[in-house]
């Protein structure tokens, strides 16, 4: 990773050429108003602006800003980034990893070969937002107080503290796990989050190159050894930075009543590599927590009129893995394609097809992940699956597709090369 390039990117002045105060926006009707400039919102803005539509992207925070997230970009995220022309830039700025260690409930460890990138969310989100501007969108900073759907289907938003009104033919809510605006519109069907997560960023001179996902009962704070109630992770971000965290994806709470901070402290104490990194390093970002909304549940994806919801606002985070960046971007791609067609045809009733498009493209995948999450939460199944993966190439490939959400072309080529090398080592030498 080019650490100097990443630091230079973050230190770029936040001038009004790409970030504008909402109060400076002209009084006009936009084609599309996107509320929230995370990966989902920016992806939608990129695709729509690239098609020539007048897009306003607005976020309550000034970029670059910190986001509580693992920051691991798996195969589906890299494919989405490739479709907007940013995969190469992300690989250059991020830390490329070719393997992941999955540790089961009883401490059985399986190495999964794949292709993924870790990148600080400050960099990723700013990169996507700036690319939206380069594609023709306008990016503004302001707090959206409320969203109103007008009788003709258009969308109006009030911005504080100025009280200015923003108007658009179509609106997109991409506010992540913060669902206040969706709740005010009566679109939230499950108020309780699907899970909780906490992470910290540590800088250490110790060298650790693996991405680890740990479900080991001895390293996690759990009184119920028969159930896997959560998981912890550790992975490098590059230039001596490491992301260490833990999460629960079972109803948003830990059945043992343990706080996330206690779970994180316990993991750091019991998992040797994490303990060594913390002991010899320093916190760059202290432990911070956030909620997760997973399973494509909890919020209706379309409101009255011309308002669509994307990303974690509609629960796009995957069950079992907690991966959310790629799936959030996928929902944005689906919404943007439909909005673009509706605007270009003049038939905005096409937007009503959005829930069905989500169902057709994603519902089976989410049902499968919910099933796997339930199975892996069972201690007996967890142990059996991990032991099978130690000896079965097919089982490891299944886990790769689950944990890394498929393979990129680069990952496929690397896997074929490693398989060929392994086969050649097994082949008996001719006499």
C-alpha positions as CSV (number, residue, x, y, z in Angstrom):
1,X,0.0,0.0,0.0
2,X,1.1,3.5,-0.8
3,X,0.9,5.1,2.7
4,X,2.0,8.5,1.4
5,X,-0.8,8.5,-1.2
6,X,-3.4,7.7,1.5
7,X,-2.1,10.5,3.8
8,X,-2.0,12.9,0.9
9,X,-5.6,12.0,-0.1
10,X,-6.9,12.6,3.5
11,X,-5.0,15.9,3.8
12,X,-6.5,17.3,0.6
13,X,-8.3,20.5,1.5
14,X,-12.1,20.1,1.8
15,X,-12.8,23.1,-0.5
16,X,-16.1,24.0,-1.9
17,X,-15.2,22.7,-5.3
18,X,-16.4,19.2,-4.2
19,X,-18.0,19.9,-0.7
20,X,-20.4,22.8,-0.5
21,X,-22.4,24.1,2.5
22,X,-26.0,23.3,2.0
23,X,-26.9,27.0,2.5
24,X,-25.0,27.9,-0.7
25,X,-27.1,25.6,-2.9
26,X,-29.2,27.2,-5.6
27,X,-33.0,27.2,-5.2
28,X,-33.9,24.6,-7.9
29,X,-35.5,21.2,-8.4
30,X,-32.9,18.4,-8.7
31,X,-33.5,15.2,-10.6
32,X,-32.4,13.1,-7.7
33,X,-31.6,14.0,-4.0
34,X,-29.4,11.5,-2.2
35,X,-29.4,11.8,1.6
36,X,-26.3,10.1,3.0
37,X,-22.9,9.9,1.3
38,X,-21.7,6.5,2.5
39,X,-20.9,3.8,-0.1
40,X,-24.5,3.2,-1.0
41,X,-25.4,6.9,-1.4
42,X,-22.3,7.8,-3.3
43,X,-22.6,4.8,-5.6
44,X,-26.2,5.7,-6.5
45,X,-25.0,9.3,-7.1
46,X,-22.1,8.1,-9.4
47,X,-24.3,6.0,-11.6
48,X,-27.1,8.5,-11.9
49,X,-24.8,11.5,-12.5
50,X,-22.9,9.5,-15.1
51,X,-26.1,9.1,-17.0
52,X,-26.5,12.9,-17.1
53,X,-29.0,13.4,-14.3
54,X,-28.8,16.4,-12.0
55,X,-27.9,14.8,-8.7
56,X,-27.5,16.4,-5.3
57,X,-25.6,14.3,-2.7
58,X,-25.8,15.5,0.9
59,X,-24.4,14.3,4.1
60,X,-24.6,15.7,7.7
61,X,-20.8,15.5,8.2
62,X,-17.8,17.1,6.6
63,X,-15.5,14.7,4.7
64,X,-13.2,13.0,5.4
65,X,-15.0,11.7,8.5
66,X,-14.6,8.6,10.7
67,X,-17.0,5.7,10.4
68,X,-17.3,2.7,12.8
69,X,-16.8,-0.2,10.4
70,X,-14.5,-3.1,9.7
71,X,-13.4,-1.6,6.4
72,X,-12.9,-5.0,4.7
73,X,-13.8,-4.9,1.0
74,X,-14.8,-8.4,-0.1
75,X,-15.4,-9.6,-3.7
76,X,-18.8,-8.1,-4.2
77,X,-17.6,-4.7,-3.0
78,X,-14.6,-4.9,-5.3
79,X,-16.8,-5.7,-8.3
80,X,-19.0,-2.7,-7.5
81,X,-15.9,-0.5,-7.3
82,X,-14.7,-1.9,-10.6
83,X,-18.0,-0.9,-12.2
84,X,-17.5,2.7,-11.3
85,X,-13.8,2.6,-12.2
86,X,-12.3,2.8,-8.7
87,X,-11.1,-0.8,-8.0
88,X,-7.6,0.0,-9.1
89,X,-7.4,3.2,-7.0
90,X,-8.8,1.3,-4.0
91,X,-6.2,-1.4,-4.4
92,X,-3.5,1.2,-4.6
93,X,-4.6,3.0,-1.5
94,X,-5.7,0.0,0.6
95,X,-4.0,-3.1,1.9
96,X,-4.4,-6.2,-0.3
97,X,-4.7,-9.5,1.5
98,X,-4.8,-12.9,-0.1
99,X,-6.0,-15.1,2.8
100,X,-8.2,-15.1,5.9
101,X,-8.0,-17.2,9.0
102,X,-11.4,-18.4,10.3
103,X,-11.2,-19.7,13.9
104,X,-14.1,-21.8,15.0
105,X,-15.8,-22.3,18.4
106,X,-13.3,-24.9,19.6
107,X,-10.2,-23.1,18.3
108,X,-10.0,-25.0,15.0
109,X,-8.4,-22.7,12.5
110,X,-9.0,-22.8,8.7
111,X,-7.1,-20.7,6.2
112,X,-9.2,-19.4,3.3
113,X,-7.5,-18.2,0.2
114,X,-9.1,-15.2,-1.5
115,X,-8.8,-11.7,-2.7
116,X,-9.9,-8.7,-0.6
117,X,-8.7,-5.3,0.4
118,X,-8.9,-3.4,3.7
119,X,-9.2,0.4,3.6
120,X,-9.9,3.1,6.2
121,X,-13.5,4.2,5.7
122,X,-12.4,7.8,5.9
123,X,-10.5,7.2,2.6
124,X,-13.1,5.0,0.9
125,X,-16.1,7.2,1.6
126,X,-14.2,10.4,0.6
127,X,-13.0,8.7,-2.6
128,X,-16.5,7.6,-3.6
129,X,-18.0,11.1,-2.8
130,X,-15.3,12.9,-4.8
131,X,-15.9,10.5,-7.7
132,X,-19.6,11.3,-7.6
133,X,-18.7,15.0,-7.9
134,X,-16.3,14.1,-10.8
135,X,-19.2,12.3,-12.4
136,X,-21.3,15.4,-12.3
137,X,-23.1,15.3,-8.9
138,X,-23.1,18.2,-6.4
139,X,-22.0,17.2,-2.9
140,X,-23.2,19.4,0.0
141,X,-22.8,19.2,3.8
142,X,-25.9,19.8,5.9
143,X,-28.2,18.3,8.5
144,X,-31.5,17.0,7.0
145,X,-34.2,17.6,9.6
146,X,-37.1,15.9,7.8
147,X,-38.2,14.4,4.5
148,X,-41.6,15.1,3.0
149,X,-43.2,13.4,0.0
150,X,-45.4,15.9,-1.9
151,X,-48.8,15.1,-3.5
152,X,-47.1,14.8,-7.0
153,X,-44.6,12.3,-5.7
154,X,-41.6,14.7,-5.5
155,X,-39.4,14.9,-2.4
156,X,-38.7,17.9,-0.2
157,X,-36.1,18.1,2.6
158,X,-35.6,20.7,5.2
159,X,-32.0,21.5,6.1
160,X,-30.8,22.9,9.4
161,X,-29.8,25.3,10.7
162,X,-30.7,27.5,7.7
163,X,-34.2,26.0,7.2
164,X,-33.7,25.9,3.5
165,X,-35.8,23.5,1.5
166,X,-34.3,21.1,-1.0
167,X,-36.5,19.7,-3.8
168,X,-36.1,16.8,-6.2
169,X,-38.2,14.7,-8.5
170,X,-36.8,11.5,-6.8
171,X,-35.3,11.0,-3.4
172,X,-32.9,8.3,-2.1
173,X,-32.4,7.7,1.7
174,X,-29.0,6.2,2.3
175,X,-28.5,7.1,6.0
176,X,-27.0,3.7,7.0
177,X,-28.0,2.3,10.4
178,X,-29.4,5.7,11.4
179,X,-33.0,5.3,10.5
180,X,-34.6,8.4,12.1
181,X,-35.7,9.9,8.8
182,X,-37.2,6.5,7.6
183,X,-38.9,6.1,11.0
184,X,-40.5,9.5,10.8
185,X,-41.9,8.5,7.4
186,X,-43.4,5.3,9.0
187,X,-41.1,3.0,7.0
188,X,-39.3,1.2,9.8
189,X,-40.9,-2.1,10.6
190,X,-38.3,-3.3,13.2
191,X,-36.9,-0.7,15.4
192,X,-34.4,-2.9,17.2
193,X,-31.0,-3.3,15.4
194,X,-29.9,-6.7,14.1
195,X,-26.6,-6.5,15.9
196,X,-24.0,-4.4,17.6
197,X,-20.3,-4.0,16.9
198,X,-17.3,-2.3,18.4
199,X,-13.9,-1.6,16.9
200,X,-10.7,0.2,17.6
201,X,-7.7,1.2,15.5
202,X,-4.3,0.4,16.9
203,X,-0.9,1.4,15.6
204,X,1.9,-1.0,16.3
205,X,5.4,-1.8,15.0
206,X,4.7,-5.5,15.3
207,X,4.1,-7.2,12.0
208,X,0.9,-9.2,11.5
209,X,-0.3,-9.9,7.9
210,X,-3.4,-12.1,8.4
211,X,-7.1,-11.2,8.5
212,X,-8.6,-13.2,11.4
213,X,-12.2,-13.8,12.2
214,X,-12.5,-15.6,15.5
215,X,-15.5,-17.5,17.1
216,X,-13.3,-19.3,19.6
217,X,-15.3,-19.7,22.8
218,X,-12.1,-19.3,24.9
219,X,-11.4,-15.9,23.4
220,X,-15.0,-14.6,23.5
221,X,-16.9,-13.6,26.6
222,X,-19.7,-16.2,26.7
223,X,-21.1,-18.4,29.4
224,X,-23.0,-20.6,26.9
225,X,-20.3,-22.8,25.3
226,X,-23.0,-24.6,23.2
227,X,-23.8,-21.4,21.3
228,X,-21.7,-19.0,19.2
229,X,-23.2,-15.6,20.2
230,X,-20.7,-13.4,18.4
231,X,-17.3,-13.1,16.7
232,X,-14.2,-11.0,16.9
233,X,-11.8,-9.9,14.2
234,X,-8.3,-8.6,13.6
235,X,-6.8,-7.4,10.3
236,X,-4.2,-5.0,9.1
237,X,-5.0,-1.7,7.4
238,X,-1.5,-1.0,6.3
239,X,1.4,1.2,7.5
240,X,1.3,-0.4,11.0
241,X,-2.4,0.2,11.6
242,X,-4.7,-2.6,12.7
243,X,-8.5,-2.9,13.1
244,X,-9.5,-5.0,16.2
245,X,-13.2,-5.5,17.0
246,X,-16.0,-7.7,18.0
247,X,-19.7,-8.0,17.2
248,X,-23.0,-9.7,17.9
249,X,-25.4,-10.5,15.1
250,X,-28.2,-12.2,17.1
251,X,-31.0,-9.8,17.9
252,X,-28.7,-6.9,18.7
253,X,-27.7,-8.0,22.2
254,X,-25.5,-10.5,23.9
255,X,-27.5,-13.3,25.7
256,X,-24.9,-13.2,28.5
257,X,-25.6,-9.5,29.2
258,X,-21.9,-8.7,28.6
259,X,-21.1,-5.3,27.1
260,X,-19.3,-5.0,23.9
261,X,-16.4,-3.3,25.6
262,X,-16.0,-6.2,28.0
263,X,-16.1,-8.6,25.0
264,X,-13.5,-6.6,23.2
265,X,-11.2,-6.4,26.2
266,X,-11.6,-10.2,26.8
267,X,-10.7,-10.9,23.2
268,X,-7.6,-8.7,23.3
269,X,-6.5,-10.4,26.6
270,X,-7.1,-14.0,25.4
271,X,-6.0,-13.8,21.7
272,X,-2.3,-13.5,21.5
273,X,-1.7,-11.5,18.4
274,X,-4.3,-8.9,19.4
275,X,-2.8,-8.7,22.9
276,X,0.7,-8.1,21.5
277,X,-0.4,-5.4,19.1
278,X,-2.2,-3.5,21.9
279,X,0.6,-3.9,24.4
280,X,3.3,-2.7,22.0
281,X,1.1,-0.1,20.3
282,X,-1.2,2.8,20.8
283,X,-4.8,3.6,20.0
284,X,-5.2,5.7,16.9
285,X,-9.0,5.5,17.3
286,X,-10.3,4.4,20.7
287,X,-13.0,1.7,20.9
288,X,-16.2,2.9,19.3
289,X,-19.5,1.1,18.8
290,X,-22.3,1.1,16.3
291,X,-25.4,-0.8,15.4
292,X,-26.0,-3.2,12.5
293,X,-29.1,-3.7,10.4
294,X,-28.9,-7.0,8.5
295,X,-30.9,-9.5,6.6
296,X,-32.6,-7.1,4.2
297,X,-35.2,-6.6,6.9
298,X,-36.4,-3.9,9.2
299,X,-37.3,-1.0,6.8
300,X,-39.5,-0.9,3.8
301,X,-37.4,-0.2,0.7
302,X,-39.8,2.3,-0.9
303,X,-41.9,5.1,0.5
304,X,-44.9,7.0,-0.8
305,X,-44.3,8.8,-4.1
306,X,-40.8,8.8,-5.5
307,X,-38.7,7.9,-2.5
308,X,-36.4,4.8,-2.5
309,X,-34.2,3.5,0.4
310,X,-30.8,1.8,-0.1
311,X,-28.0,0.3,1.9
312,X,-28.0,-0.5,5.6
313,X,-31.1,1.7,6.0
314,X,-33.0,-1.3,4.6
315,X,-30.8,-3.9,6.4
316,X,-28.3,-4.6,3.6
317,X,-25.6,-6.0,5.9
318,X,-25.2,-9.8,5.5
319,X,-26.1,-12.1,8.3
320,X,-23.4,-14.5,9.5
321,X,-20.4,-12.4,8.3
322,X,-21.5,-8.8,9.1
323,X,-20.2,-7.7,5.7
324,X,-22.1,-4.7,4.5
325,X,-20.1,-2.4,2.1
326,X,-20.6,-4.5,-1.0
327,X,-24.2,-5.4,-0.5
328,X,-25.0,-1.7,0.3
329,X,-23.5,-0.7,-3.0
330,X,-25.4,-3.5,-4.8
331,X,-28.8,-2.1,-3.5
332,X,-27.7,1.3,-4.7
333,X,-26.9,0.0,-8.2
334,X,-30.3,-1.6,-8.4
335,X,-32.0,1.6,-7.3
336,X,-29.9,3.8,-9.6
337,X,-30.6,1.7,-12.7
338,X,-34.4,1.9,-12.0
339,X,-34.4,5.6,-11.3
340,X,-32.3,6.3,-14.4
341,X,-34.8,4.4,-16.6
342,X,-37.8,6.1,-14.9
343,X,-36.4,9.6,-15.4
344,X,-35.3,9.0,-19.0
345,X,-38.6,7.5,-20.0
346,X,-40.7,10.0,-18.1
347,X,-42.5,7.2,-16.4
348,X,-41.8,7.5,-12.7
349,X,-44.3,4.7,-11.9
350,X,-41.4,2.4,-12.8
351,X,-40.0,3.1,-9.3
352,X,-42.7,0.9,-7.8
353,X,-40.8,-2.1,-9.2
354,X,-37.9,-1.5,-6.8
355,X,-38.9,-3.9,-4.1
356,X,-39.5,-6.7,-6.6
357,X,-36.0,-6.1,-8.1
358,X,-34.4,-6.4,-4.7
359,X,-36.3,-9.6,-4.1
360,X,-35.3,-11.1,-7.4
361,X,-31.6,-10.1,-7.1
362,X,-30.9,-10.5,-3.4
363,X,-33.5,-12.2,-1.4
364,X,-32.3,-15.8,-2.0
365,X,-28.8,-14.8,-1.0
366,X,-29.9,-13.3,2.3
367,X,-32.1,-16.3,3.1
368,X,-29.1,-18.5,2.6
369,X,-26.9,-16.3,4.9
370,X,-29.6,-16.3,7.6
371,X,-29.7,-20.1,7.5
372,X,-25.9,-20.4,7.7
373,X,-25.8,-17.9,10.6
374,X,-28.3,-20.1,12.5
375,X,-26.3,-23.2,11.7
376,X,-22.9,-21.8,12.7
377,X,-24.4,-20.4,15.9
378,X,-24.9,-24.0,17.0
379,X,-21.7,-25.2,18.7
380,X,-21.9,-28.8,17.4
381,X,-22.4,-27.7,13.8
382,X,-19.7,-25.1,14.1
383,X,-17.1,-27.6,15.3
384,X,-18.1,-30.2,12.6
385,X,-18.0,-27.6,9.8
386,X,-14.6,-26.3,10.8
387,X,-13.1,-29.8,11.0
388,X,-14.5,-30.7,7.6
389,X,-13.0,-27.5,6.1
390,X,-9.6,-28.5,7.4
391,X,-9.6,-31.6,5.1
392,X,-12.0,-30.7,2.3
393,X,-11.1,-28.3,-0.5
394,X,-14.8,-28.1,-1.5
395,X,-15.8,-27.1,2.1
396,X,-13.2,-24.4,2.1
397,X,-14.4,-23.0,-1.3
398,X,-17.9,-22.9,0.2
399,X,-16.6,-20.9,3.2
400,X,-14.7,-18.6,0.9
401,X,-17.8,-17.8,-1.1
402,X,-19.7,-17.2,2.2
403,X,-17.1,-15.1,4.0
404,X,-15.7,-13.3,1.1
405,X,-19.0,-13.0,-0.8
406,X,-17.7,-14.8,-3.9
407,X,-14.4,-14.3,-5.8
408,X,-13.0,-11.5,-8.0
409,X,-11.3,-12.5,-11.3
410,X,-8.0,-12.0,-9.6
411,X,-9.1,-14.3,-6.8
412,X,-10.1,-17.0,-9.2
413,X,-6.8,-16.9,-11.0
414,X,-4.9,-17.1,-7.8
415,X,-7.0,-20.0,-6.6
416,X,-6.4,-21.9,-9.8
417,X,-2.7,-21.3,-9.6
418,X,-2.5,-22.5,-6.0
419,X,-4.6,-25.6,-6.8
420,X,-2.3,-26.4,-9.7
421,X,0.7,-26.1,-7.5
422,X,-0.8,-28.3,-4.8
423,X,-1.7,-30.9,-7.4
424,X,1.8,-30.9,-8.8
425,X,3.2,-31.5,-5.4
426,X,0.9,-34.5,-4.9
427,X,1.6,-36.0,-8.3
428,X,4.1,-38.9,-8.1
429,X,7.4,-38.4,-9.8
430,X,7.9,-40.6,-12.9
431,X,10.7,-43.1,-12.6
